[in-house]
Structures are given as structure tokens and as C-alpha cells.
Amino acid sequence: MSSASTHRRYPVGLVHFALAMGGFAIGTTEFATMSLLPYFAPGLGIDEPTAGHVISAYAAGVVVGAPLLAVLGARMPRRRLLVLLMAVFALANGLSALAPTYHWMLLFRFVSGLPHGAYFGVAALVAASLVPHGKRTQAVGRVMLGLTVATVIGVPLANWLGQVAGWRWGFAVVAALAAATAATVFAVAPRVPADPDASPAKELAALKQGQVWLTLGIGAIGFGGMFCVYTYVASTLLEVAQVSDGWIPLVLAIFGLGMTAGNIIVPRFADRALMPTAGALLLWSTAMLALYSVAAGNVWTLTITVFAIGWGGALGAILQTRLMDVAKDGQGLAAALNHSAFNIANAIGPLLGGMAIAAGWGFPSTGLVGAGLAFGGFLVWLVAIAMDRRSGKGAIVAPAC
């Protein structure tokens, strides 16, 4: 079905809202797990570096689940696939809230991560199908707004619940949100039959495109910087800025406001100059992450810098649209792999940041490590631009709306 006919049949705003609800649930658990690290570590009888493996287990689930579920679901109607993914996500988060030991927690977080990438990938394709070609990044950005609003409301709420009622409630509330999303998507998402020509083989064909791999590389490396800082921002506030626990939800919310502002504003530029916007955003992230290392000692300068770092979250919507341009017939797999790439970043960032902290460089060193990762993503971006020019295509730019 064409975008025009879909736009006439379905209430675009309501469908985008329903899809964003899933992003809200996913964003809440993805980022709240990091902010709850100082609380669930003692609850499971482990230290904080070991607790970081729980975050990595979720990221590993995304990396594995995104391509696997995208390929297996190639012939399934997208609405049905979205509902199924959210149901699994709800169940796994409910089990995370009940995890009796550290090893059970690792397993449940891995399973929780499995639907993440496939959900965002399919949701992005559905959202983009409802709008004209020149507004695709804005449509994807609206889905991603669910994730960014989660960092403003969902994550501080989960962190607050972790402090006053116990860390398990942070996962229980996500399970409820996911169940509500499954019901809402079932009610309002387009009832479009599966593409009869779709197949796992066609999806896998995306892996033959060099620009697909470069785009994924930009996300896997470049996004690592943001995760490197975010994972340890609660500990940085407590140990370096030396503020009370009450500051943590506030600073996390301000980070979320930065992500939300980025996902509202940046896609408007990206729909006119997609890859130039991506490059500029990577350089912005490099500078702000480097600044964090000297701003971390004061709660006010740290907070301002965290807001600026949050703008870098708009890279997700930009790269999602880029994959629509370069993946050809394998858009479902490529869109899902985008979130595998981000969760490789989610694994690499905390790992390298933790290594810097363990080496005695202190929590502020996560800013410098993050800046290196963001600049590494920019170097991959340069390679992608060079390959486009060599092929005679130039940097792919979406038509202006």
C-alpha cells in the first residue's frame, strides 16, 4: 500500500502515538536499568562493575534478537508482529522484576532485549509509510520520541520507585507499559497484509550492501559515547559532584529533555540534508562529551553538559532513515539491525567507561572515552561519504518537503 493511500485511511497522529508508546516502554527499561544500577547491585549481592553485565546482557539480547526476529517475521503482517514483540517484552520485564538471583537476572534481561530492535525497526517502517517521502525522518523521530520522553518521565519515575519502593518496581512498571502498548497497537495500527513478495532471503540481501554496514558502524561506534557517560552519570553525581540521591532523577530528566529536543528539531534538518546532519551531530557529540570530563565536578555544569549530550540521541532517527535509502529490499532487517548497532554501542560504551574507572582514572574519564567513540563514529561517516562520492551518488539527501 502506498504512503498516500495509507495516509488517507489511518489517523497518522494516533498511529505514531501508539508506536511511540512502545518506544516509551523500551526507553524506560533501557535507560532506567543504568540509573538503577547502584540499587539493584546490592539487592542481588554483587558490586557495581558486575552489575554492569546486566546492562550488557540486555544489549546482547538486542544484538541477537533484532536480525533474527526481523528475518523470521519477514512474511508476517507488521501490525501482528509489533503486538507479538510487545507481548514478549512485557513478559520478560515482568520476570526481571521477580528475578531471584544475579544469573536469573542476566537471563531475563537478555530475553527482554530480544524484541527491542525488531520492534523499533518495524515501527519505524510503519511510521514512515504514513507520511510523504520528504518527512520520513520526522516520522521516525516521532516514534523515537517515545524513547526520549521515557528519559524525561519514565526513567526518573523508575529511579524514584527504585529508591522508595525497591528496584524491582522499576521493571514491573515497564511490563505494564508494554502490555498497554500491545493492546493499543492492536487497536489502531494499519491492518495491512504482509507483502507477498517478502522473504527471509530478500531481507538478508541487505547485508550485501556496503553502505548498510557503514551506517551500522556509525551507530555502533558513534553512539557508544553517550552510553559511556549515561551509564555512570548517577555514580558521578554521588561520588564526584557529591550531591544527594534526590538529584539523580532531576539530572536524568534533563538529559531526557535534551534527547527530546534533539528528536524534535534535528530531523527537520535531516529531511533536507540527511548525511551532513549526521556528520554535524557526531562532531557536536564529540565536543560535548569531551566537555563533560571537566564539567563533572559541579552539579550545575554537569547538568548543562548532560542536556547538550542528549541532543546526540537524534542520530538514531537519522541513521534509521539512511538505512531506508541504502538497504534496497532488506529494509526490515536493516531497520532492526540499526538497533543492534546501538546496543553494541550500549555494550561497548559502559565496558570501556568501566575499564577507565577501574584503571583509576575516575568517573569523569567516561567523558573522554565517550568523545573518542563519538569521533570514531565520525571517521566511519567520512568513509561512507567518500564511498558515495566515488560511486557517483554523492551523500544521499532526501527531497525537501
RALINLIN-V200232 format. One record per backbone hydrogen bond with DSSP energy under -1.0 kcal/mol. CO is the residue of the C=O (numbers start at 0). NH is the residue of the N-H. If there is no record, write none. Layout:
CO/NH, CO/NH
This chain:
1/5, 2/6, 3/7, 4/8, 5/9, 9/11, 10/14, 11/15, 12/16, 13/17, 14/18, 15/19, 16/20, 18/22, 19/23, 20/24, 21/25, 22/26, 23/27, 24/28, 25/29, 26/30, 27/31, 28/32, 30/34, 31/35, 33/36, 35/38, 35/39, 36/40, 38/42, 39/43, 40/45, 46/50, 47/51, 49/52, 50/53, 51/55, 52/56, 53/57, 54/58, 55/59, 56/60, 57/61, 58/62, 59/63, 60/64, 61/65, 63/67, 64/68, 65/69, 66/70, 67/71, 68/72, 70/73, 72/75, 76/80, 77/81, 78/82, 79/83, 80/84, 81/85, 82/86, 83/87, 84/88, 85/89, 86/90, 87/91, 88/92, 89/93, 90/94, 91/95, 92/96, 95/98, 100/104, 101/105, 102/106, 103/107, 104/108, 105/109, 106/110, 107/111, 108/112, 114/118, 115/119, 116/120, 117/121, 118/122, 119/123, 120/124, 121/125, 122/126, 123/127, 124/128, 126/129, 127/130, 131/134, 132/135, 134/138, 135/139, 136/140, 137/141, 138/142, 139/143, 140/144, 142/145, 143/147, 144/148, 145/149, 146/150, 148/152, 149/154, 152/156, 153/157, 154/158, 155/159, 156/160, 157/161, 158/162, 159/163, 160/164, 160/165, 165/168, 166/169, 167/171, 168/172, 170/174, 171/175, 172/176, 173/177, 174/178, 175/179, 176/180, 177/181, 178/182, 179/183, 180/184, 181/185, 182/186, 183/187, 184/188, 189/191, 194/197, 198/202, 199/203, 200/204, 202/205, 203/206, 204/207, 205/208, 208/212, 209/213, 210/214, 211/215, 212/216, 213/217, 214/218, 215/219, 216/220, 217/221, 218/222, 222/226, 223/227, 224/228, 225/229, 226/230, 229/232, 231/235, 232/236, 233/237, 234/238, 235/239, 235/240, 236/242, 243/246, 244/247, 246/250, 247/251, 248/252, 249/253, 250/254, 251/255, 252/256, 253/257, 254/258, 255/259, 256/260, 257/261, 258/262, 259/263, 260/264, 261/265, 264/267, 265/268, 265/269, 266/270, 268/271, 268/272, 272/276, 273/277, 274/278, 275/279, 276/280, 277/281, 278/282, 279/283, 280/284, 281/285, 282/286, 283/287, 284/288, 285/289, 286/290, 287/291, 290/293, 290/294, 291/295, 294/297, 297/301, 298/302, 299/303, 300/304, 301/305, 302/306, 303/307, 304/308, 305/309, 308/311, 309/312, 310/313, 311/314, 312/315, 313/317, 314/318, 315/319, 316/320, 317/321, 318/322, 319/323, 320/324, 321/325, 322/326, 326/329, 329/333, 330/334, 331/335, 332/336, 333/337, 335/338, 335/339, 336/340, 337/341, 338/342, 339/343, 340/344, 341/345, 343/347, 344/348, 346/350, 347/351, 348/352, 349/353, 350/354, 351/355, 352/356, 353/357, 354/358, 355/360, 356/359, 361/364, 362/365, 363/366, 364/368, 365/369, 366/370, 367/371, 368/372, 369/373, 370/374, 371/375, 372/376, 373/377, 374/378, 375/379, 376/380, 377/381, 378/382, 379/383, 380/384, 381/385, 382/386, 383/387, 384/388, 385/389, 386/390, 387/392, 387/393
